Amino acid sequence: MADFTATIRDRVLILDGAMGTMLQERGLSPGGCPEEMNLTAPEVVEAVHREYAEAGADIIVTNSFGGSRLKLDHYGLANRVYEINARSVELARRAAGAGRFVAASMGPTGCFLRPVGDADFDAMVAVFGEQVKAFAAAGADLVTLETFLDIAELRAAVIACREFSSLPIMALMTFEDQGRSVLGTPPEAAAVTLEALGVTVVGSNCGLGVDGICQVLERMRGVTSLPLIAQPNAGLPQLIDGQTVFSATPEEMIGYHDRLLALGVRVIGGCCGTTPAHIRAMREALAGRDLRWTPPPRRSLLSSRTAVTEIGGTAPCAIIGERINPTGKKLYAAELREGKTAYIRRAAQDQVAAGATLLDLNCGAPGVDEPAALERAVLAAVGVTGTPLVLDSSDPAALERALKVADGKVLINSVSGEEKSLQAILPLARKYGAAVIGLALDGGGIPEAAEDRLAVARRILDAACHAGLAREDVVIDCLTLTVSAEQRRAMETIRTLRLVREELGLPTVLGVSNISFGLPSRSVLSATFFAMALEAGLSAAIINPQEERMMDAFRAGMVLLGRDLRAEQYISAYAGQVQAPTAPVAAGTEAGIRERLSAAVIEGDKDGIAGLVEQALAEGLDAGAISNEGLLPGLEEVGRRFAENRIFLPQVMQSAETMQTAFGRLKLELKGAGVVSLGRILMATVEGDIHDIGKNIVCTLLENHGFEVIDLGKNVPADRIVEQARALQVDAVGLSALMTTTIQQMEVTIERLRAAGVKVFTMVGGAVVTQEYADSIGADLYAADALEAVAKAKVLLAPGREHT
């Protein structure tokens, strides 16, 4: 068989189409297990594969999308993971014949990793690893990771693929209409994160039609050199006469081929609703065309779950906030020993507000459990900002623990030219898709001459490339020495910056303020040195962004060096458009404690909220006032920021968890007081559908806003929903569906509620549900997301409203 990676450089490959659509036409019942058919109806699965092969598909995708232990457990098949997944490869291989690739499919498990959910990273890698081992043993040519909503889970899947096999990897995320995943990840952040992890192809599938997928891939192409894959739905699903219809014709889908080829799309296929007719048209549309491709150059980029920052090239100098470091900070060091994160959250927000584009996290202090502390620091920082991170530690155990919970491509600070350091740190960077700062020093200390520092930098680069990192993922620290003790060596640092840029073409970084240690008016000296370093090509600076003289030098330097186009950032800073952070409200006043409670909810301060509740009680506020005047206004502000795309679902969930912690304490005060509920809501995912992440999020937020929620779980028959709604005398029934094949169960359930005379309001939502569909089945409420569901439920269940 030809090499997959080499083949996609020479020609565009056609991927097959929808498996679920075809199996449903051949007898798969709604809510049934498609993967079980590998064992119970192998001839049906093989026939579908063969139809796609005969239509011209170059890649046949296995029937194993939901083949993880966590998915199969719902059907009582958790003990047959290896058998089902290995069998899926065998069936696809037999149908594919010679000259075609077999891609083993893996989809999400339905669980979110911390901090959004409670799934453990290592456990998730193990779950995916079970599938990968079966794929590799059965002879798959590559693995395709499809329809992932959470970049953290997709990272775990990629790492499992690389840990348990050497197969090429295609990694695809699903995005919504607004251009982000359900958890707020944009295409750019996904592409940067996945390229660093070593995937072969990156792209998107499902969720959108071909036009929407094109827009996603255009954004990915702006940041990645990887081949792209387009796997759109055959249009957006519509419910016509009780049937789910995907309206895009083969001609409509191939109408985007020129646009896709220009982007460097090397694999084209289809997702939901795509049939062999679509695949045949794609094959014919590519016939006779010159399909060779040269990838664009790779760039030095870092990412978080929600953002991307470039280092080097023509980008502005990156500002790395240095304040989350216990050196000289007794309060922060004490918090680290106590397992608290208040300082980290506050310093992270303040530095980003002041202009930091990256955040350095350092938790190394005497008496501190550094692995646990650095992990907490990552979770705290990502809970309040979307800024990519720099992990500042020389402890491999601390780095690995933090790398597992970091959702993007981080920068490790640092590795030196010593062999021990290289061997300890570089494999971690490779495994978890991180970049590294290389210190231009070795066992002999800091070389005096710039040429000798350059030589160390070259050795670090060679070692990094040998370990599997891209050269663009190495940033060289040219080392700043205090001028009070090493005055002659300041200009050697400047010379080193120029040499690294000119000889190695690598981005550079400096801890700028080290230059002035031990001298008066430090900011004068530091800012001047900063300006000199910028002219010499400095790519990133570790500074305190709240030090205005340093930021003055930075902003002016970016204008003069042509990196602040039209001086927009300069004008913004000095025309009064940047406001200073609001001074914190003094503790101890009645108004102050309310505002601090709200702020804790907004920031997701789960560690500190209990203490604030105790303080509020001590100051005489009752439980109702704490909730209604402190906590709920904070959660309402979270809702506003979410609606404005200023924060995303992970931050919303952290705020929700903070509310739960506060309510846990308030319940002790309310015992026997008869807590007033805003209404009782019965929630369920409809029969045939085993997806419940979205429904679970809605349940959590409804509870935090004062509703009493009864959650029946997933795959719930209509009759049971009717029975429980009557027995529990609920005010509303909320129904969720993710799949087009199960959406009709919403209508069935609502009809049975009415037929049984159960007078309740009905609420519907889910990825495939629309306002139009909700209206057509007579639902009282449709919500596109969890916070909209809460807001509309408050109106729907307001006192005085009657069921129709």
Buried (B, 14 or more C-beta within 10 A) or exposed (E): EEEBEEBBBEBBBBBBBBBBBBBBEEEBEBBBBBBBBBBEBBEBBBBBBBBBBEBBBBBBBBBBBBBBBBBBEBBEBBEBBBEBBBBBBBBBBBBBEEEBBBBBBBBBBBBBBBBBBEBBBEEBBBBBBBBBBBBBEBBBBBBBBBBBBBBBBBBBBBBBBBBBBEBBBBBBBBBBEEBBBBBBBBBBBBBBBBBBBBBBBBBBBBBBBBBBBBBBBBBBBBBBBBBBBBBBBBBBBBBEEEEBBBEBBBEBBBBBBEBBBEBBBBBBBBBBBBBBBBBBBBBEBBEEEEBEBEEEEBBBBBBBBBBBBBBBBEBBBBBBBBBBBBEEBEEBBBBBBEEBBBBBBBBBBBBBBBBBBBBBBBBBBEEBBBBBBBBBBBBBBBBBBBBBBBBBBBBBBBBBBBBBBBBBBBBBBBBBBBEEBBEBBBBBBBBBBBBBBBBBBBEEEBBEEBEBBBBBBBBBBEBBBEBBBBBBBBBBBBBBBBBEEBEEBBEBBBBBBBBBBEEBEBBBBBBBBBBBBEEEEBBEBBBBBBBBBBBBBBBBBBBBBBBEBBBBBBBBBBBBBEBBEEBEBBEEBEEEEEEEEEEEBEEEEEEBBBBBBBBBBBBBBBBBBBBBBEBBBEBEBBBBBBBEBBBBBBBBBBBEBBEEEEBBBBBBBBBBBBBBBBBEBBEEEBEEEEBEBBBBBBBBBBBBBBBBBBBBBBBBBBBBBBBBBBBBEBBBBBEEBBBBBBEEEBBBBBBBBBBBBBBBBBBBBBEBBBEEEBEBBBBBBBBBBBEEBBEEBEBBBBBBBBBBBBBBBBEBBEEEEEEE
